[in-house]
Amino acid sequence: MKLVNVEQAVADPLSRKMKLVVNVEPEDKQAVIDLVKKINEGKKKYTLSMDPVKRQRSLSANAYAWVLMQKIAEVLRTSKEEVYRQEIQKVGSFNIVRVMSYAVERFVERWHANGLGWVAEPMGTDGETTDIVAYYGSSTYDRFEMGRLIDDLVEEAKGLGIETMTPTELEGLKESWK
């Protein structure tokens, strides 16, 4: 349940128990009331996790990446989807996950189901367990990760003789990221 952006927090280091107060958007009010009721019933325990708000890339940055992938694909006589997967594996964010060897096929299948750029490849095994490199699709990228992807696509395109935006235009594109 994603409900709020926390703008301010206060902690009293002398207190044994901590209290967190957050502001909730009006449209989320009933969901929070329902959750508090469930918590107070005490039948289940709940965990709370908080993540920093990531700066999102602009749609124009995403669109430009796909234009470059299409042009690269045409020169290489492949699909833009294949170029995308290769780029994800080349410059993308990933984790290495160790799974039981009997579960590798299912893990890879489930990981790929997250989207086109969600690539998972077994690395090595000791027989009982297998290490898998699990790449995240660009839909999860922040502006720095997306910038790295676009920079690599630009270099690839230039190497193939494909016209790209000028450095000034690219900087403008990067600056437009929210």
C-alpha positions in Angstrom: 0.0 0.0 0.0 1.6 3.2 -1.1 -0.1 6.1 0.5 2.0 9.1 1.5 5.1 11.2 0.9 6.7 11.9 4.3 8.0 15.4 4.3 9.0 15.7 8.0 9.8 13.3 10.8 10.7 13.8 14.4 12.5 11.3 16.6 13.0 11.5 20.4 16.2 9.6 21.2 15.2 9.5 24.9 11.9 7.7 24.3 11.6 4.0 24.6 8.9 3.8 21.9 8.8 5.8 18.8 5.8 7.5 17.1 5.7 8.3 13.4 3.1 10.8 12.1 2.5 11.1 8.4 0.1 13.1 6.3 -2.3 11.2 4.1 -3.9 12.4 0.9 -7.7 12.7 1.2 -8.3 9.9 -1.3 -6.3 7.5 0.9 -8.0 8.3 4.2 -10.4 5.3 4.3 -7.6 2.9 3.4 -5.6 4.1 6.3 -8.5 3.9 8.7 -9.1 0.3 7.6 -5.5 -0.5 8.1 -5.3 1.0 11.5 -8.4 -1.0 12.5 -6.7 -4.2 11.3 -3.5 -3.4 13.2 -5.4 -2.6 16.4 -7.3 -5.9 16.2 -3.9 -7.5 16.8 -4.5 -10.6 14.7 -1.6 -9.9 12.4 1.7 -8.1 12.7 2.6 -5.6 10.0 5.8 -4.1 8.8 6.4 -0.7 7.4 9.0 0.2 4.8 9.8 3.6 3.5 11.8 4.4 0.4 13.2 7.8 -0.8 11.1 9.3 -3.5 13.0 8.8 -6.8 13.2 11.5 -9.4 11.4 10.2 -12.4 12.6 10.4 -16.0 10.6 12.3 -18.5 8.6 10.6 -21.2 10.6 12.4 -23.8 13.8 10.7 -22.4 12.1 7.3 -22.6 10.7 8.1 -26.1 14.2 9.1 -27.3 15.7 5.9 -26.0 13.2 3.9 -28.0 13.8 6.0 -31.1 17.5 5.2 -30.8 16.8 1.5 -30.2 14.7 1.3 -33.3 17.3 3.0 -35.5 20.0 0.7 -34.1 17.8 -2.3 -34.7 17.3 -1.3 -38.3 21.0 -1.1 -39.0 21.8 -4.4 -37.1 18.7 -6.1 -38.7 17.2 -7.1 -35.4 14.3 -6.0 -33.3 14.3 -2.9 -31.0 13.2 -5.3 -28.2 16.4 -7.3 -28.7 18.5 -4.1 -28.7 16.7 -3.1 -25.5 17.4 -6.4 -23.7 21.1 -6.2 -24.7 21.4 -2.6 -23.5 19.8 -3.6 -20.2 22.4 -6.3 -19.7 25.2 -4.0 -20.8 24.5 -1.0 -18.6 21.5 -1.9 -16.5 20.9 -2.3 -12.7 20.9 -5.8 -11.4 21.1 -8.0 -8.4 22.7 -11.4 -8.0 20.3 -13.9 -6.5 21.1 -17.4 -5.2 18.3 -19.9 -5.6 17.9 -23.6 -5.2 19.0 -25.2 -8.5 15.6 -26.9 -9.0 13.9 -23.4 -8.8 16.0 -21.7 -11.5 13.6 -22.2 -14.4 10.6 -20.9 -12.4 12.6 -17.9 -11.0 13.7 -16.9 -14.5 10.2 -17.3 -15.9 8.7 -15.2 -13.1 11.4 -12.5 -13.4 10.8 -12.2 -17.2 7.1 -11.8 -16.5 7.8 -8.4 -14.9 8.4 -6.9 -18.3 10.5 -6.8 -21.5 13.7 -5.5 -19.8 13.5 -7.8 -16.8 16.3 -10.3 -17.8 17.5 -13.1 -15.6 20.4 -15.4 -16.5 22.0 -18.2 -14.5 25.7 -17.5 -13.8 27.0 -20.5 -12.0 26.1 -23.4 -9.9 27.5 -25.6 -7.2 24.9 -28.3 -8.0 22.6 -27.5 -5.1 22.2 -23.7 -5.6 22.6 -21.4 -8.6 23.5 -17.8 -8.8 21.3 -15.7 -11.2 22.0 -12.2 -12.5 18.6 -10.5 -12.3 18.4 -7.2 -14.3 15.7 -4.7 -13.7 13.7 -3.2 -16.6 14.2 0.5 -17.3 10.7 1.3 -16.0 12.4 1.2 -12.5 15.3 3.5 -13.4 15.9 6.8 -11.8 17.3 9.7 -13.9 20.9 8.7 -13.4 20.3 5.1 -14.6 18.2 6.3 -17.5 21.0 8.8 -18.4 23.5 5.9 -18.5 21.2 3.9 -20.8 20.7 6.9 -23.2 24.4 7.7 -23.1 25.3 4.2 -24.1 22.6 4.1 -26.8 24.0 7.4 -28.2 27.5 5.9 -28.4 26.2 2.8 -30.1 24.2 4.8 -32.6 27.2 7.0 -33.4 29.4 4.0 -33.9 26.8 2.7 -36.5 26.7 6.1 -38.3 23.3 7.0 -36.9 22.6 10.7 -36.4 21.8 11.5 -32.7 20.9 14.7 -30.8 23.7 17.2 -30.3 25.4 17.3 -26.9 23.4 20.4 -26.2 20.1 18.8 -27.0 21.1 15.7 -25.0 21.8 17.9 -22.0 18.5 19.6 -22.4 16.8 16.2 -22.5 18.6 15.2 -19.3 17.7 18.5 -17.6 14.0 17.9 -18.5 13.9 14.9 -16.2 11.7 15.6 -13.2 
